[in-house]
Amino acid sequence: MKDIAKRFEQNPLLSPKDLPASTEGLQVTCLLNPGVFQYNGKTWLLVRVAERPEQKEGVISFPVLTDKGTTEIIEIAKDDSELDASDARIINYKGVDYLTTLSHLRLLCSEDGINFHEPADYPLLIGEGMLETFGIEDSRVALIDGKYYLSFTSVSDNGVGVGLRTTTDWKNFEKHGMIMPPHNKDCAIFEEKVNGMYYALHRPSSVEIGGNYIWIASSPDAIHWGNHKCIIKTRKGLWDSKRVGAGAAPIKTENGWLEIYHGANESHQYCLGAFLMDLEDPTKVIARTQEPIMVPTADYELSGFFGNVVFTNGHIVEPDGDTITIYYGASDEFVCGAKFSIKDIYSLLKFDHV
């Protein structure tokens, strides 16, 4: 499959070696798909940074946060009969799932959208409390009426849900707790109200009845959500046959709300596609791409911590109104950039979608 992405020649823009660990005794293993926004005339990335201890022979070790905010290292012998370590991202021990890394969110900024640095006077955003003991992940940022809405995945042994924090200066935050309970993730809030209501895409999941589908919800205050509706499902035999999930905030265009989303197949290949929602009623999907708009093809997308992956949570719509600069995670290890044309994406939309 070919795609329409114009990858940055400078990719990868960020690698694990580019950032120091947050805590002594840990090392940065992966940099993953960032939330993206503009602030004070700069492009900002809210990068998911995944860390773990240096691995020793014969032992798997990983960090977790206690509900008091301290970091605890758990070590398990690889030959333990009650250990299932077949997935690089998740292990199961004595019937309980753990993440092999602990993630937090870190702010980086750039004057040119290519060369990013970490400013010294902005905080690390880390998990807090019993619902975030396995870390916080996969942020998405929406700017509404001068306030930034930061949605993210909260992970703990209680499950995976959606957390929310808001800010106007990225130094002081109001914390709203978990706004969508487990199992839920991939929450992208629209950047303006529709008919007086906030809207958000999200993904509840079921391992038995149903599947990993994209839903939409509305809210009077962006905290309490209801009127949930499933709008995008997986498609058997296609690139998004196993799971689908929202990318960043939908883009308002004259033809509808355009959403770039990720999909994966049974081989765990993650690609990007797009769909279009009605401007006045975004619960109505009016078009969807049959083929992906981006496929893992570059070396840094094919091999890494978890290869064959392109995954985005954030983009910038450029002043020309047509160019979208997306920042994406490649192989669950690198942060990269690519440009798309909205007109080119429109050309791939099918209005008789299934």
C-alpha positions as semicolon CSV with decimal commas, in nm:
position;residue;x (nm);y (nm);z (nm)
1;M;0,000;0,000;0,000
2;K;0,117;0,353;-0,084
3;D;0,026;0,656;0,123
4;I;-0,004;1,032;0,080
5;A;0,214;1,138;0,375
6;K;0,510;1,368;0,312
7;R;0,750;1,263;0,585
8;F;1,002;1,507;0,728
9;E;1,352;1,449;0,595
10;Q;1,475;1,504;0,952
11;N;1,281;1,206;1,093
12;P;1,301;1,079;1,358
13;L;1,273;1,419;1,524
14;L;1,315;1,272;1,872
15;S;1,464;0,945;1,998
16;P;1,496;0,802;2,352
17;K;1,859;0,917;2,368
18;D;1,748;1,281;2,329
19;L;1,585;1,309;2,673
20;P;1,723;1,238;3,019
21;A;1,536;1,004;3,252
22;S;1,302;1,165;3,502
23;T;1,428;0,961;3,798
24;E;1,761;0,812;3,899
25;G;1,765;0,438;3,833
26;L;1,538;0,458;3,529
27;Q;1,619;0,493;3,160
28;V;1,408;0,627;2,875
29;T;1,296;0,332;2,664
30;C;1,045;0,493;2,428
31;L;0,915;0,828;2,312
32;L;0,560;0,798;2,187
33;N;0,291;0,989;2,002
34;P;0,265;1,342;2,145
35;G;-0,022;1,578;2,198
36;V;0,038;1,893;1,992
37;F;-0,057;2,258;2,036
38;Q;0,061;2,612;1,971
39;Y;0,145;2,850;2,256
40;N;0,344;3,175;2,279
41;G;0,424;3,160;1,908
42;K;0,582;2,815;1,926
43;T;0,486;2,458;1,841
44;W;0,468;2,237;2,149
45;L;0,475;1,861;2,189
46;L;0,345;1,686;2,498
47;V;0,549;1,370;2,450
48;R;0,471;1,043;2,621
49;V;0,801;0,930;2,778
50;A;0,816;0,563;2,878
51;E;1,081;0,453;3,128
52;R;1,199;0,140;3,304
53;P;1,511;0,019;3,487
54;E;1,802;-0,120;3,292
55;Q;1,717;-0,484;3,232
56;K;1,930;-0,754;3,394
57;E;1,996;-1,107;3,276
58;G;1,719;-1,347;3,373
59;V;1,492;-1,082;3,527
60;I;1,212;-0,855;3,407
61;S;1,188;-0,534;3,608
62;F;0,944;-0,247;3,574
63;P;0,835;0,060;3,774
64;V;0,495;0,145;3,918
65;L;0,380;0,450;4,110
66;T;0,239;0,402;4,457
67;D;-0,079;0,588;4,546
68;K;0,146;0,818;4,753
69;G;0,346;0,923;4,446
70;T;0,667;0,728;4,505
71;T;0,816;0,488;4,248
72;E;0,844;0,118;4,326
73;I;1,049;-0,127;4,116
74;I;0,904;-0,477;4,071
75;E;1,136;-0,761;3,966
76;I;1,022;-1,102;3,837
77;A;1,239;-1,394;3,727
78;K;1,190;-1,467;3,358
79;D;1,161;-1,840;3,426
80;D;0,877;-1,792;3,674
81;S;0,598;-2,023;3,558
82;E;0,333;-1,763;3,646
83;L;0,487;-1,498;3,417
84;D;0,361;-1,429;3,063
85;A;0,602;-1,187;2,892
86;S;0,510;-1,258;2,530
87;D;0,414;-0,892;2,466
88;A;0,685;-0,624;2,484
89;R;0,434;-0,375;2,623
90;I;0,232;-0,573;2,879
91;I;0,314;-0,865;3,104
92;N;0,084;-1,083;3,309
93;Y;0,199;-1,215;3,643
94;K;-0,020;-1,431;3,866
95;G;-0,323;-1,326;3,664
96;V;-0,254;-0,951;3,695
97;D;-0,154;-0,728;3,402
98;Y;0,135;-0,479;3,434
99;L;0,296;-0,238;3,190
100;T;0,663;-0,304;3,117
101;T;0,727;0,073;3,125
102;L;0,597;0,367;3,327
103;S;0,489;0,671;3,123
104;H;0,467;1,040;3,199
105;L;0,412;1,344;2,976
106;R;0,686;1,596;2,900
107;L;0,668;1,937;2,733
108;L;0,901;2,027;2,446
109;C;0,882;2,332;2,219
110;S;1,014;2,450;1,883
111;E;1,040;2,771;1,685
112;D;1,052;2,590;1,349
113;G;0,841;2,279;1,415
114;I;1,141;2,053;1,354
115;N;1,403;2,114;1,623
116;F;1,254;2,065;1,969
117;H;1,400;2,137;2,310
118;E;1,279;2,093;2,666
119;P;1,234;2,428;2,846
120;A;1,356;2,424;3,205
121;D;1,065;2,604;3,371
122;Y;0,778;2,374;3,276
123;P;0,672;2,073;3,486
124;L;0,673;1,704;3,406
125;L;0,318;1,572;3,410
126;I;0,311;1,244;3,602
127;G;0,050;1,005;3,730
128;E;-0,115;1,092;4,058
129;G;-0,334;0,881;4,285
130;M;-0,468;0,528;4,273
131;L;-0,610;0,557;3,919
132;E;-0,272;0,650;3,764
133;T;-0,025;0,415;3,936
134;F;0,080;0,265;3,600
135;G;0,129;0,613;3,453
136;I;-0,046;0,853;3,215
137;E;-0,026;0,817;2,839
138;D;-0,131;0,934;2,493
139;S;-0,232;1,295;2,550
140;R;-0,454;1,498;2,322
141;V;-0,489;1,876;2,348
142;A;-0,786;2,094;2,253
143;L;-0,789;2,476;2,278
144;I;-1,137;2,610;2,356
145;D;-1,206;2,975;2,445
146;G;-0,850;3,038;2,563
147;K;-0,827;2,724;2,779
148;Y;-0,632;2,409;2,694
149;Y;-0,811;2,079;2,760
150;L;-0,562;1,798;2,813
151;S;-0,719;1,453;2,788
152;F;-0,502;1,148;2,846
153;T;-0,510;0,779;2,930
154;S;-0,495;0,698;3,302
155;V;-0,359;0,349;3,372
156;S;-0,360;0,145;3,694
157;D;-0,447;-0,202;3,816
158;N;-0,804;-0,070;3,836
159;G;-0,814;-0,039;3,458
160;V;-0,761;0,208;3,174
161;G;-0,971;0,527;3,163
162;V;-0,965;0,889;3,044
163;G;-0,828;1,166;3,264
164;L;-0,862;1,541;3,214
165;R;-0,657;1,843;3,322
166;T;-0,705;2,202;3,205
167;T;-0,463;2,494;3,193
168;T;-0,408;2,838;3,043
169;D;-0,030;2,860;3,094
170;W;0,100;2,498;3,105
171;K;0,243;2,560;3,451
172;N;-0,073;2,557;3,661
173;F;-0,336;2,288;3,609
174;E;-0,687;2,218;3,726
175;K;-0,733;1,843;3,769
176;H;-1,073;1,696;3,686
177;G;-1,000;1,331;3,762
178;M;-1,126;1,047;3,543
179;I;-1,398;1,167;3,308
180;M;-1,457;0,832;3,135
181;P;-1,412;0,513;3,339
182;P;-1,247;0,187;3,225
183;H;-1,211;0,056;2,974
184;N;-1,175;0,372;2,767
185;K;-0,906;0,569;2,587
186;D;-0,832;0,770;2,268
187;C;-1,039;1,069;2,383
188;A;-1,024;1,365;2,141
189;I;-1,228;1,673;2,237
190;F;-1,361;1,899;1,958
191;E;-1,208;2,249;1,966
192;E;-1,541;2,430;1,957
193;K;-1,891;2,365;2,079
194;V;-2,158;2,238;1,840
195;N;-2,507;2,372;1,911
196;G;-2,393;2,476;2,257
197;M;-2,247;2,138;2,355
198;Y;-1,894;2,002;2,387
199;Y;-1,825;1,690;2,180
200;A;-1,556;1,424;2,211
201;L;-1,453;1,106;2,036
202;H;-1,355;0,815;2,259
203;R;-1,305;0,439;2,254
204;P;-1,467;0,206;2,505
205;S;-1,364;-0,156;2,452
206;S;-1,505;-0,502;2,499
207;V;-1,316;-0,829;2,474
208;E;-1,634;-1,032;2,424
209;I;-1,938;-0,856;2,279
210;G;-1,860;-0,551;2,065
211;G;-1,508;-0,439;1,981
212;N;-1,254;-0,158;1,971
213;Y;-1,473;0,103;1,804
214;I;-1,484;0,485;1,793
215;W;-1,771;0,644;1,984
216;I;-1,887;1,005;2,021
217;A;-2,031;1,177;2,327
218;S;-2,156;1,525;2,421
219;S;-2,130;1,731;2,738
220;P;-2,250;2,063;2,882
221;D;-1,916;2,124;3,058
222;A;-1,650;1,890;2,905
223;I;-1,644;1,692;3,231
224;H;-1,976;1,507;3,249
225;W;-2,036;1,311;2,927
226;G;-2,346;1,143;2,787
227;N;-2,545;1,071;2,469
228;H;-2,284;0,814;2,369
229;K;-2,304;0,669;2,018
230;C;-2,082;0,427;1,826
231;I;-1,990;0,585;1,491
232;I;-1,687;0,398;1,347
233;K;-1,636;0,020;1,356
234;T;-1,360;-0,210;1,241
235;R;-1,387;-0,353;0,888
236;K;-1,319;-0,718;0,820
237;G;-1,040;-0,781;0,570
238;L;-0,918;-0,421;0,565
239;W;-0,627;-0,239;0,728
240;D;-0,846;-0,140;1,026
241;S;-0,996;-0,484;1,089
242;K;-0,887;-0,529;1,452
243;R;-0,919;-0,189;1,625
244;V;-0,979;0,177;1,551
245;G;-0,925;0,488;1,763
246;A;-0,938;0,866;1,733
247;G;-0,633;1,079;1,667
248;A;-0,636;1,447;1,765
249;A;-0,924;1,697;1,780
250;P;-1,129;1,690;1,458
251;I;-1,053;1,962;1,204
252;K;-1,342;2,190;1,109
253;T;-1,371;2,223;0,730
254;E;-1,644;2,360;0,504
255;N;-1,746;2,003;0,421
256;G;-1,755;1,864;0,775
257;W;-1,545;1,768;1,076
258;L;-1,240;1,581;0,944
259;E;-1,086;1,324;1,177
260;I;-0,754;1,144;1,126
261;Y;-0,772;0,812;1,308
262;H;-0,559;0,504;1,361
263;G;-0,650;0,149;1,273
264;A;-0,479;-0,185;1,322
265;N;-0,518;-0,527;1,165
266;E;-0,471;-0,877;1,306
267;S;-0,095;-0,851;1,245
268;H;-0,081;-0,542;1,473
269;Q;0,013;-0,312;1,186
270;Y;-0,103;0,040;1,273
271;C;-0,194;0,279;0,990
272;L;-0,377;0,613;0,965
273;G;-0,704;0,684;0,790
274;A;-0,969;0,958;0,792
275;F;-1,343;1,007;0,822
276;L;-1,578;1,304;0,789
277;M;-1,860;1,401;1,027
278;D;-2,154;1,632;0,963
279;L;-2,087;1,992;1,071
280;E;-2,418;2,040;1,253
281;D;-2,452;1,683;1,382
282;P;-2,111;1,518;1,427
283;T;-2,277;1,193;1,536
284;K;-2,337;1,141;1,162
285;V;-2,039;1,003;0,968
286;I;-2,076;1,101;0,603
287;A;-1,752;0,967;0,452
288;R;-1,452;0,746;0,531
289;T;-1,132;0,645;0,355
290;Q;-1,126;0,291;0,224
291;E;-0,747;0,281;0,208
292;P;-0,511;0,427;0,469
293;I;-0,358;0,771;0,423
294;M;-0,037;0,661;0,599
295;V;0,127;0,319;0,622
296;P;0,444;0,217;0,810
297;T;0,713;0,209;0,540
298;A;1,020;0,394;0,670
299;D;1,282;0,198;0,864
300;Y;1,204;0,388;1,185
301;E;0,835;0,296;1,144
302;L;0,898;-0,071;1,074
303;S;1,138;-0,153;1,357
304;G;1,165;-0,027;1,712
305;F;1,020;-0,110;2,054
306;F;0,697;-0,229;1,886
307;G;0,742;-0,218;1,510
308;N;0,513;-0,162;1,213
309;V;0,338;0,133;1,378
310;V;0,241;0,490;1,288
311;F;0,015;0,653;1,549
312;T;-0,084;1,018;1,592
313;N;-0,248;1,219;1,871
314;G;-0,167;1,566;1,744
315;H;-0,141;1,802;1,450
316;I;-0,121;2,166;1,345
317;V;-0,338;2,308;1,067
318;E;-0,109;2,545;0,879
319;P;-0,214;2,904;0,783
320;D;-0,290;2,803;0,422
321;G;-0,590;2,609;0,554
322;D;-0,496;2,299;0,355
323;T;-0,170;2,169;0,500
324;I;-0,180;1,957;0,813
325;T;0,145;1,892;0,996
326;I;0,103;1,581;1,208
327;Y;0,345;1,463;1,472
328;Y;0,332;1,090;1,523
329;G;0,483;0,801;1,707
330;A;0,679;0,548;1,502
331;S;0,735;0,192;1,623
332;D;0,641;0,297;1,977
333;E;0,990;0,446;2,007
334;F;1,039;0,764;1,799
335;V;0,860;1,095;1,746
336;C;0,833;1,197;1,380
337;G;0,662;1,452;1,157
338;A;0,474;1,444;0,828
339;K;0,258;1,675;0,619
340;F;-0,076;1,606;0,452
341;S;-0,304;1,804;0,223
342;I;-0,669;1,821;0,326
343;K;-0,759;1,821;-0,045
344;D;-0,561;1,498;-0,092
345;I;-0,740;1,339;0,203
346;Y;-1,077;1,448;0,060
347;S;-0,991;1,274;-0,265
348;L;-0,967;0,942;-0,078
349;L;-1,294;0,975;0,115
350;K;-1,575;0,741;0,013
351;F;-1,926;0,866;0,076
352;D;-2,068;0,515;0,043
353;H;-1,851;0,395;0,334
354;V;-1,940;0,087;0,538
